[in-house]
Amino acid sequence: MRLGSGANDMKSLNPDAVDRAIDALRTFRALADANDADVHAVATSAVREAEHPDEFIERAHLEAGILVEVISGVEEARLIHLGVLGAVPVPDGSHLVIDIGGGSTEIIVGTQTVPTLLRSLKIGHVRLTDRFFPGGTVDDDSIESCRNFVRSFVAEAASVISRHQLEMVIGCSGTFETLNAIARHGSDIASASEPVTKQEIDKAVSIVCRAKTSDKRSSIKGVEPHRADTIVAGAILVQTLMERLDFSEFVVSPDALREGLVLDRLDRLDPTTNTLHHLNQIRASSVDAMAKRYGENVVHARQATDIALNLFDMTSGLHSLGSAERDVLEAGAMLHNIGRFVGHSAHHKHSYYLIRNGEQLAGFNEHERELIALVARYHRKSAPKPSHQPFDALNAHDKRVVSTLAGMLRIGIALDRTYRNVATDISVVLSAGLIDIAVGGFGMELELFAANRRKQLLENSLDCSVTIRQANNLSVPG
C-alpha cells in the first residue's frame, strides 16, 4: 500500500494509498462477515509516524467497520518473530530475524522460542528510496551515498548484535524474497532448507544497481513491477546488514507479521489451545523485568497480585471477564508501585506514565498496555472519573474492566498493608447483591480495616456490596 511518504520522517500519508487501503479493508470486512469471522487489523511504521494518523483510523472505522490498532516498533518485531517461528525450525542457540519494511526494519535476536533482543530501526526500502532514489532512478553517486548512510545508521545495532553467537539468520519480507528470486534466476522458491549466500546477494545487488531505471529493473527475472522502484534501496540495505552484522548466509521465511498476528490472536482467544506456549512466559518475564528495573518490592507486589487474582477467579461468575483481562490484572498489579521510582507523591500517576510510554512489556499490544497502565494508576487515591481523559477515552466495556480490576487490586494491596504476608487464605461466597470475602490469617486487624476502607471501587463496578472479614474457625498456631 505504501501509506507513508517522505524522505526523512515519513510524516505524510499518501491519499491514494489511503483510499486503496480503505478499499482493501472493506473487502476484508465483507469476506469476514460472509464467513462469520473476526477481523483484527494493525498498522505499523507509516501510520504510527504520521502527523495525522487518526484520520486514517477513523476512516477505517467509519467506512470499513474495522478498528485499526497502531502497534509500536517493538510489538511489530515481536509479532514478526512469532510468525517466523511458525515457518522456520530454529536452532537451540541464538538466531537473528530481520524484516525490512517500507519505513522501518525490525531486528530480533532470539534463543529457541524466546526473543531476547527486539529493535525497530527507522530505515526501510521506501524511506531510503524517497531519500536517495526519488522516482526510482539511480546513479553511482546516489548508490554510494545510500550505502554510507545505511552503514552509519546500523552501526549501533550491529555493535549490540555482535555480542550474540548467532547460529542462524532469517530474512522475511518482500525484499528478501525478491533478492532470493533474482539470485536464483526468477525462481520464487523461498525455502528455509536453501540458504542464500553472501555471494548470491552480491550478484543480485549488482544486477539491480546496473539497471538505472524502474522500467529496466522490472524486466529482471524475479522483480515484480511494484518493487522495481524500491528494490535498489532494499538490496543495499540487505547487503550492508550482511556486512555489518557479519553473517555469510540467511534463510528466507515465507511468514512474518501477518502470520504472527494470527498466531497471537489464536492464543489470546483460547490460551488452552497452547498455540504458542511461550507467550505467557514472555509476558510474565517482561513484567518481572520491568518491576525489577524500577525498584519495585517484588515480594509485596506478588502477594497483592495473588490476592487480587484469587478474587478475580472466585468472582468470575459475577464479572464474566476472561483470561485476557486476568493477564491485564496480573501485569497492572505487579507494576502498580513502579511510579515510586520517579517520586512517592502521586506515584500512581507516575506508574501510569512509565507503563504507557515504555516499551518493556513484550507480549502486550497497545490497547492492553493502556488498560494495564490504568489499572496501576487507579490502585490508590480517587476512583476513575470522566475528567480523567485516558479513562474517559475508553469504551463502556473497557471502563468497566479497568474499574473492576483496579477494585480487586485495591483490596489485594490492602490485605498486604503491612508487607507481612499475613493473609494466608481467602474464600469468597457470592449471593444476591453480595460478595462475602473471608480471609484466613493472624494479626491482620490493620489489613482488614484497610481492605474495608478500599472496597468501594469494586462495589461500584460490580453493583453489589462487599464484606471483608476474618475467617471463622481458625486454629491458633502452635
URNOR-V194061 format. One record per pair of residues at least 24 apart in sequence whose ideal C-beta (glycine too) atoms are under 7 Angstrom apart, sorted by sequence separation. I is the first residue (numbers start at 1). J is the second residue. D is the distance in whole Angstrom. If there is no record, write none. Layout:
((I J D) (I J D))
This chain:
((100 124 6) (102 126 3) (103 127 5) (208 232 5) (352 376 6) (378 402 7) (415 439 6) (423 447 6) (41 66 5) (43 68 5) (100 125 6) (102 127 7) (179 204 5) (182 207 6) (305 330 6) (308 333 5) (351 376 4) (352 377 4) (422 447 6) (42 68 7) (80 106 5) (182 208 7) (351 377 6) (39 66 5) (41 68 5) (42 69 5) (43 70 5) (44 71 6) (81 108 5) (123 150 7) (208 235 5) (371 398 6) (375 402 6) (379 406 6) (41 69 7) (80 108 7) (85 113 6) (305 333 4) (349 377 6) (374 402 5) (378 406 4) (418 446 6) (42 71 5) (77 106 4) (81 110 6) (304 333 6) (305 334 5) (348 377 5) (417 446 5) (418 447 7) (435 464 6) (437 466 7) (439 468 7) (76 106 6) (123 153 5) (205 235 4) (331 361 7) (371 401 6) (375 405 5) (379 409 5) (417 447 5) (434 464 6) (437 467 7) (73 104 6) (77 108 5) (204 235 6) (205 236 7) (348 379 6) (371 402 6) (375 406 5) (379 410 6) (433 464 5) (434 465 5) (435 466 5) (436 467 5) (437 468 5) (438 469 6) (439 470 6) (440 471 4) (44 76 5) (121 153 7) (301 333 7) (348 380 5) (415 447 5) (433 465 6) (439 471 6) (13 46 7) (73 106 7) (121 154 7) (301 334 5) (331 364 7) (348 381 6) (414 447 6) (417 450 4) (434 467 7) (438 471 4) (81 115 5) (205 239 5) (375 409 6) (379 413 6) (440 474 6) (25 60 5) (29 64 5) (186 221 3) (442 477 7) (10 46 6) (29 65 5) (121 157 6) (185 221 6) (186 222 5) (301 337 7) (414 450 4) (415 451 5) (13 50 5) (22 59 6) (26 63 7) (29 66 6) (78 115 6) (201 238 6) (202 239 7) (414 451 4) (11 49 7) (12 50 7) (18 56 6) (22 60 6) (26 64 5) (119 157 6) (182 220 6) (201 239 6) (10 49 5) (11 50 6) (25 64 4) (296 335 7) (9 49 6) (11 51 5) (78 118 6) (182 222 4) (297 337 7) (328 368 6) (332 372 5) (336 376 4) (411 451 5) (414 454 5) (4 45 7) (22 63 5) (25 66 5) (77 118 4) (181 222 3) (182 223 7) (201 242 6) (296 337 6) (331 372 5) (335 376 5) (4 46 3) (22 64 6) (77 119 7) (296 338 5) (3 46 4) (13 56 6) (77 120 6) (291 334 5) (328 371 5) (332 375 3) (336 379 4) (411 454 6) (3 47 6) (74 118 5) (76 120 6) (178 222 6) (198 242 6) (283 327 6) (287 331 5) (291 335 6) (294 338 4) (328 372 5) (332 376 5) (410 454 4) (411 455 6) (427 471 7) (4 49 7) (178 223 6) (290 335 6) (4 50 7) (74 120 6) (295 341 5) (329 375 6) (425 471 7) (73 120 3) (287 334 5) (291 338 6) (294 341 4) (328 375 6) (410 457 6) (411 458 6) (287 335 7) (290 338 7) (178 227 6) (107 157 6) (125 175 6) (198 248 5) (407 457 4) (408 458 6) (197 248 7) (198 249 7) (406 457 6) (407 458 3) (109 161 6) (197 249 5) (271 323 5) (174 227 6) (178 231 6) (196 249 6) (49 103 7) (195 249 4) (196 250 6) (403 457 6) (404 458 7) (407 461 5) (109 164 5) (195 250 7) (45 101 6) (46 102 7) (179 235 6) (195 251 5) (196 252 7) (268 324 6) (44 101 6) (45 102 7) (46 103 5) (403 460 7) (404 461 4) (411 468 7) (45 103 3) (403 461 4) (404 462 6) (45 104 4) (175 234 4) (179 238 6) (192 251 4) (294 354 7) (192 253 7) (400 461 6) (176 238 7) (190 252 4) (175 238 6) (190 254 6) (96 161 7) (143 209 6) (293 360 7) (94 164 5) (96 166 5) (290 360 4) (94 165 6) (95 166 6) (138 209 7) (289 360 7) (290 361 6) (93 165 7) (94 166 5) (95 167 6) (101 173 6) (180 252 5) (94 167 6) (95 168 4) (96 169 5) (97 170 5) (98 171 5) (99 172 5) (100 173 5) (139 212 7) (332 405 7) (336 409 6) (93 167 4) (96 170 7) (99 173 5) (138 212 6) (286 360 6) (287 361 7) (383 457 5) (95 170 6) (97 172 7) (100 175 4) (137 212 6) (177 252 6) (286 361 5) (91 167 4) (100 176 7) (137 213 6) (176 252 5) (286 362 4) (325 401 6) (329 405 4) (333 409 5) (91 168 6) (136 213 6) (286 363 6) (328 405 6) (332 409 7) (90 168 6) (136 214 4) (169 247 5) (45 124 7) (171 250 5) (329 408 7) (333 412 6) (170 250 6) (172 252 7) (282 362 5) (283 363 4) (321 401 7) (325 405 7) (329 409 7) (166 247 7) (169 250 4) (170 251 6) (171 252 6) (172 253 4) (282 363 4) (283 364 6) (88 170 6) (168 251 7) (170 253 5) (173 256 6) (321 404 7) (161 245 6) (162 246 7) (172 256 4) (279 363 6) (319 404 5) (84 170 6) (150 236 6) (154 240 7) (158 244 4) (146 233 6) (150 237 6) (154 241 6) (158 245 5) (84 172 6) (147 236 6) (151 240 6) (155 244 7) (146 236 5) (150 240 4) (154 244 5) (80 172 7) (136 228 7) (10 103 5) (136 229 3) (143 236 7) (147 240 6) (151 244 6) (138 232 5) (312 408 6) (311 408 5) (4 102 7) (4 103 5) (133 232 6) (2 102 6) (129 229 6) (133 233 6) (308 408 4) (311 411 6) (129 230 5) (132 233 7) (308 409 5) (311 412 7) (89 192 7) (88 192 5) (126 230 6) (129 233 5) (308 412 3) (125 230 4) (128 233 4) (307 412 4) (305 412 7) (125 233 5) (304 412 4) (307 415 5) (125 234 4) (128 237 7) (304 413 5) (307 416 7) (125 237 7) (304 416 5) (318 430 6) (303 416 4) (315 428 6) (317 430 6) (123 237 7) (314 428 4) (315 430 7) (300 416 6) (307 423 6) (310 426 5) (10 127 6) (311 428 7) (303 421 5) (300 419 5) (307 426 6) (7 127 7) (315 435 6) (4 126 7) (7 130 4) (2 126 6) (6 130 6) (7 131 4) (5 130 6) (105 237 7) (100 234 6) (100 237 6) (100 238 7) (98 241 6) (319 462 6) (318 462 6) (99 256 5) (88 251 6) (114 278 6) (88 253 5) (113 278 5) (87 253 5) (87 254 6) (87 255 4) (114 282 7) (84 253 5) (86 255 6) (84 255 6) (83 255 4) (84 256 6) (87 259 7) (83 256 5) (86 259 6) (83 257 6) (83 258 7) (80 256 5) (83 259 4) (80 257 5) (83 260 3) (86 263 6) (79 257 5) (82 260 4) (81 260 7) (80 260 6) (83 263 7) (76 257 6) (79 260 4) (82 263 5) (79 261 5) (82 264 6) (79 264 6) (82 276 6) (42 261 6) (40 261 7) (40 265 5) (118 362 7) (115 362 7) (78 362 6) (74 359 4) (78 363 7) (72 359 6) (75 365 6) (75 366 7) (71 365 6) (72 366 7) (71 366 6) (69 365 6) (70 366 6) (69 366 6) (69 367 6))
